[in-house]
Amino acid sequence: MNRLAQPTMLGLHILQYFPDRLDDISYDPTPIETWPYRLIFTRSPRGEALNRAFNQGLEALKERQKVQIHLNNVANGVYLPTE
């Protein structure tokens, strides 16, 4: 297979396991399409509780102006917050 469409971040993550193949693989930075972030919860009581907890955490990040910082960290492979 010469071409495979996949998210760039996924491809770059996979390449970490094949450092000898870095020169064999390239990507086009122009996305085919972009999607806003989405999170889906069930309509069960547990799902509703998780939704409320998530929204509270998101509001706290917004108040501290940390949302973009965390999104950038994920995009750069930093998955755990430092605080």
C-alpha positions as CSV (number, residue, x, y, z in Angstrom):
1,M,0.0,0.0,0.0
2,N,1.5,3.3,-1.0
3,R,-1.0,5.6,0.7
4,L,-3.1,5.4,3.9
5,A,-5.3,8.1,5.2
6,Q,-5.1,8.5,9.0
7,P,-4.9,11.3,11.5
8,T,-1.4,12.9,11.4
9,M,-1.0,12.6,15.2
10,L,-1.7,8.8,15.0
11,G,0.8,8.4,12.2
12,L,3.5,10.3,14.0
13,H,2.8,8.3,17.2
14,I,3.2,5.0,15.3
15,L,6.4,6.2,13.7
16,Q,8.0,6.4,17.2
17,Y,8.1,2.6,17.1
18,F,9.8,2.5,13.7
19,P,12.5,5.2,13.8
20,D,14.5,3.4,11.0
21,R,11.5,4.1,8.6
22,L,11.2,7.9,9.2
23,D,12.8,8.7,5.8
24,D,10.3,6.3,4.0
25,I,7.2,8.0,5.2
26,S,5.9,11.5,4.5
27,Y,2.6,13.3,5.1
28,D,0.7,16.2,3.7
29,P,0.0,18.7,6.6
30,T,-3.2,19.9,4.8
31,P,-6.1,18.0,6.5
32,I,-8.7,16.2,4.3
33,E,-11.3,17.4,6.8
34,T,-11.3,18.7,10.4
35,W,-13.7,17.8,13.2
36,P,-14.4,19.6,16.4
37,Y,-13.7,17.7,19.6
38,R,-16.6,15.6,20.7
39,L,-17.2,13.6,23.8
40,I,-20.2,11.2,24.1
41,F,-21.9,10.1,27.3
42,T,-24.7,7.6,27.8
43,R,-28.1,8.8,29.0
44,S,-27.7,6.7,32.1
45,P,-27.4,8.3,35.6
46,R,-23.7,7.5,35.5
47,G,-23.3,9.0,32.0
48,E,-25.1,12.2,33.2
49,A,-22.8,12.4,36.3
50,L,-19.7,12.0,34.1
51,N,-21.1,14.7,31.8
52,R,-21.6,17.1,34.7
53,A,-18.1,16.3,36.1
54,F,-16.5,16.9,32.6
55,N,-18.3,20.2,32.1
56,Q,-17.2,21.4,35.6
57,G,-13.6,20.5,34.8
58,L,-13.8,22.2,31.4
59,E,-15.3,25.4,32.9
60,A,-12.4,25.4,35.5
61,L,-9.9,25.1,32.7
62,K,-11.6,27.9,30.7
63,E,-11.5,30.1,33.8
64,R,-7.8,29.5,34.2
65,Q,-7.3,29.9,30.4
66,K,-5.8,26.4,30.2
67,V,-7.9,24.7,27.5
68,Q,-5.6,25.6,24.6
69,I,-2.5,24.7,26.6
70,H,-3.9,21.2,27.2
71,L,-5.0,20.8,23.6
72,N,-1.5,21.8,22.5
73,N,0.1,19.4,24.9
74,V,-2.0,16.5,23.5
75,A,-1.0,17.5,20.0
76,N,2.6,17.4,21.0
77,G,2.4,14.0,22.7
78,V,2.2,15.3,26.3
79,Y,-0.9,13.5,27.7
80,L,-0.6,14.0,31.4
81,P,-1.0,17.5,33.0
82,T,1.9,18.7,35.0
83,E,-0.3,20.2,37.8
